[in-house]
Amino acid sequence: MIDLRLTDEQQLLQQTARDFARAEIAPVAERVARERLDEPWPACQAMFRRGWELGFTRLLLPEQHGGGGARMIDAALLLEELGAADVAIAADLFALNMTVPLIVLAGGNDAQRAELLGRIVERPVVLSGALSEPNVAGSELFTQDPSPKHGIRTRARRDGEGYRIDGQKSAFVTNAGIADYYFVLARTADDRPLWESISVFFVDAQTRGLTPGKRTRMSGWLTGHHAEVMLDGVEVPASRLIGSEGAGARIMGSLPQMPIGLAAAYVGLARRIYEYALDYAGRRQSMGVPIVRHQAVALKLAEMYADYQSARLALWDAALDCDLDPMRAATLKAPFAKTLAVDASIRNAERAVQILGAYGITEEYPTARWLNDAWIGYSCDFTRDMLRLGMVPFLPGPPT
Ligand SMILES: Cc1cc2nc3c(=O)[nH]c(=O)nc-3n(C[C@H](O)[C@H](O)[C@H](O)COP(=O)(O)OP(=O)(O)OC[C@H]3O[C@@H](n4cnc5c(N)ncnc54)[C@H](O)[C@@H]3O)c2cc1C
């Protein structure tokens, strides 16, 4: 049976998230934009702590590890609400911190699960995934090309009882500089294809040799914190290698929750833009009537509604598939949901700018800011084109 009605618990979670987003996230996002804060993290910290107190960041972890034992569909409902208040806070602080610990769950051994997940849930820690690199195309991160010359250069070498990591990560690493722990992707072999030679390390932010760069200023996602990470002889014990050497691609590739989290934040943005434009069109008068009464405006609003609803259905489908068929979710449904949600946001932001006329591009109104937020979705995680190309080998044929 296909039943898209929400349970009582899901409705409660959705309402809790909506209340939190309106009361805690929206004012912070407004302030960061209004005051053009160069360092937004201090303004976000108290809000992030309250989200942690509500259990948001540990929602997906099993109860035995101190988590909420929720399913991805629950996380999608929550993240949509947070994304409606601010897509960067939803993505960087909540979706990322909610899904990155799943690396330990999926790839770690029992001791790592107990120790590392314990550290992650005990206080409002911020996590970071340091994967992409400045001189290697981000799109090469999980290349299927067999040549060992392609893909990341950061190298982890055996050194006594542990590893020594050297390399550099790109200026876009989310939460670099404010994180407590980093998941660092590094090569543990030079002579094998990338997918057999990358490994994931759990690195404490205080480790000597790990140095984040200056915060990267972007045209949108103003509340986000992104920076380079320099790794210069970073020593980590062998117990911080998640799983085994060369398991990195398998672990990362088996986690559809990450792109689904982004998709949920973007569905929230697409919805918020629609709601805002609808409200504006009901109040702005032209020729003696609200502009919503002019067909050209009404049609745009109907398309905005259709776009965000379609993206939401794809999101729910991908989230539900996380439990039913995680591989199908990872290869097909999650990339589809993420690209659809970003496309819906971009189109809705463009339409909203038009509906608001000249006001739409001023800083007094949020629509131009949302347009920048929407465009950033094109290349965060993987680019739209790379996600779509990655789906091709898995496209289903006609039913038998
Ligand atoms: C908001 C945001 C957050 C991010 N967070 C993180 C993070 O937390 N951690 C992290 O490590 N990185 C992060 N990144 C980096 C992100 O993973 C990369 O930007 C992304 O993978 C694209 O890589 P690139 O920018 O090097 O583009 P490139 O790979 O240089 O691509 C440039 C263009 O060429 C196209 N292209 C490249 N190769 C091919 C190909 N083989 N076939 C067809 N087209 C191709 C791309 O689609 C794109 O249009 C983040 C980026 C953003 C914008």
Ligand as a Chemical Component Dictionary entry (heavy atoms), coordinates in Angstrom:
data_LIG
# 
_chem_comp.id                   LIG 
_chem_comp.type                 NON-POLYMER 
_chem_comp.pdbx_formal_charge   0 
_chem_comp.three_letter_code    LIG 
# 
loop_
_chem_comp_atom.comp_id 
_chem_comp_atom.atom_id 
_chem_comp_atom.alt_atom_id 
_chem_comp_atom.type_symbol 
_chem_comp_atom.charge 
_chem_comp_atom.model_Cartn_x 
_chem_comp_atom.model_Cartn_y 
_chem_comp_atom.model_Cartn_z 
_chem_comp_atom.pdbx_ordinal 
LIG C1  C1  C 0 28.079 24.922 -0.486  1  
LIG C2  C2  C 0 29.147 23.906 -0.721  2  
LIG C3  C3  C 0 29.484 23.036 0.299   3  
LIG C4  C4  C 0 30.512 22.124 0.108   4  
LIG N1  N1  N 0 30.873 21.323 1.157   5  
LIG C5  C5  C 0 31.927 20.501 1.020   6  
LIG C6  C6  C 0 32.359 19.708 2.143   7  
LIG O1  O1  O 0 31.751 19.731 3.217   8  
LIG N2  N2  N 0 33.447 18.931 1.977   9  
LIG C7  C7  C 0 34.138 18.877 0.812   10 
LIG O2  O2  O 0 35.116 18.162 0.756   11 
LIG N3  N3  N 0 33.754 19.603 -0.271  12 
LIG C8  C8  C 0 32.672 20.416 -0.191  13 
LIG N4  N4  N 0 32.258 21.149 -1.273  14 
LIG C9  C9  C 0 32.973 21.031 -2.548  15 
LIG C10 C10 C 0 32.141 20.238 -3.557  16 
LIG O3  O3  O 0 32.169 18.869 -3.235  17 
LIG C11 C11 C 0 32.712 20.501 -4.945  18 
LIG O4  O4  O 0 32.612 21.897 -5.194  19 
LIG C12 C12 C 0 31.941 19.756 -6.014  20 
LIG O5  O5  O 0 32.220 18.376 -5.937  21 
LIG C13 C13 C 0 32.303 20.248 -7.411  22 
LIG O6  O6  O 0 33.686 20.241 -7.578  23 
LIG P1  P1  P 0 34.434 21.499 -8.201  24 
LIG O7  O7  O 0 33.902 22.730 -7.583  25 
LIG O8  O8  O 0 35.902 21.222 -8.106  26 
LIG O9  O9  O 0 33.967 21.508 -9.721  27 
LIG P2  P2  P 0 34.673 20.720 -10.932 28 
LIG O10 O10 O 0 34.780 19.284 -10.603 29 
LIG O11 O11 O 0 35.901 21.467 -11.303 30 
LIG O12 O12 O 0 33.572 20.870 -12.064 31 
LIG C14 C14 C 0 33.462 22.053 -12.862 32 
LIG C15 C15 C 0 32.391 21.816 -13.926 33 
LIG O13 O13 O 0 32.820 20.743 -14.804 34 
LIG C16 C16 C 0 31.878 19.691 -14.799 35 
LIG N5  N5  N 0 32.630 18.415 -14.846 36 
LIG C17 C17 C 0 33.761 18.098 -14.161 37 
LIG N6  N6  N 0 34.137 16.851 -14.459 38 
LIG C18 C18 C 0 33.231 16.347 -15.316 39 
LIG C19 C19 C 0 33.060 15.087 -15.953 40 
LIG N7  N7  N 0 33.915 14.082 -15.729 41 
LIG N8  N8  N 0 31.991 14.922 -16.760 42 
LIG C20 C20 C 0 31.115 15.932 -16.972 43 
LIG N9  N9  N 0 31.214 17.146 -16.389 44 
LIG C21 C21 C 0 32.260 17.352 -15.569 45 
LIG C22 C22 C 0 31.091 19.841 -13.496 46 
LIG O14 O14 O 0 29.795 19.258 -13.567 47 
LIG C23 C23 C 0 31.045 21.363 -13.338 48 
LIG O15 O15 O 0 30.002 21.872 -14.112 49 
LIG C24 C24 C 0 31.202 22.051 -1.131  50 
LIG C25 C25 C 0 30.847 22.906 -2.166  51 
LIG C26 C26 C 0 29.819 23.835 -1.968  52 
LIG C27 C27 C 0 29.462 24.746 -3.097  53 
# 
loop_
_chem_comp_bond.comp_id 
_chem_comp_bond.atom_id_1 
_chem_comp_bond.atom_id_2 
_chem_comp_bond.value_order 
_chem_comp_bond.pdbx_ordinal 
LIG C1  C2  SING 1  
LIG C2  C3  SING 2  
LIG C2  C26 DOUB 3  
LIG C3  C4  DOUB 4  
LIG C4  N1  SING 5  
LIG C4  C24 SING 6  
LIG N1  C5  DOUB 7  
LIG C5  C6  SING 8  
LIG C5  C8  SING 9  
LIG C6  O1  DOUB 10 
LIG C6  N2  SING 11 
LIG N2  C7  SING 12 
LIG C7  O2  DOUB 13 
LIG C7  N3  SING 14 
LIG N3  C8  DOUB 15 
LIG C8  N4  SING 16 
LIG N4  C9  SING 17 
LIG N4  C24 SING 18 
LIG C9  C10 SING 19 
LIG C10 O3  SING 20 
LIG C10 C11 SING 21 
LIG C11 O4  SING 22 
LIG C11 C12 SING 23 
LIG C12 O5  SING 24 
LIG C12 C13 SING 25 
LIG C13 O6  SING 26 
LIG O6  P1  SING 27 
LIG P1  O7  DOUB 28 
LIG P1  O8  SING 29 
LIG P1  O9  SING 30 
LIG O9  P2  SING 31 
LIG P2  O10 DOUB 32 
LIG P2  O11 SING 33 
LIG P2  O12 SING 34 
LIG O12 C14 SING 35 
LIG C14 C15 SING 36 
LIG C15 O13 SING 37 
LIG C15 C23 SING 38 
LIG O13 C16 SING 39 
LIG C16 N5  SING 40 
LIG C16 C22 SING 41 
LIG N5  C17 SING 42 
LIG N5  C21 SING 43 
LIG C17 N6  DOUB 44 
LIG N6  C18 SING 45 
LIG C18 C19 SING 46 
LIG C18 C21 DOUB 47 
LIG C19 N7  SING 48 
LIG C19 N8  DOUB 49 
LIG N8  C20 SING 50 
LIG C20 N9  DOUB 51 
LIG N9  C21 SING 52 
LIG C22 O14 SING 53 
LIG C22 C23 SING 54 
LIG C23 O15 SING 55 
LIG C24 C25 DOUB 56 
LIG C25 C26 SING 57 
LIG C26 C27 SING 58 
# 
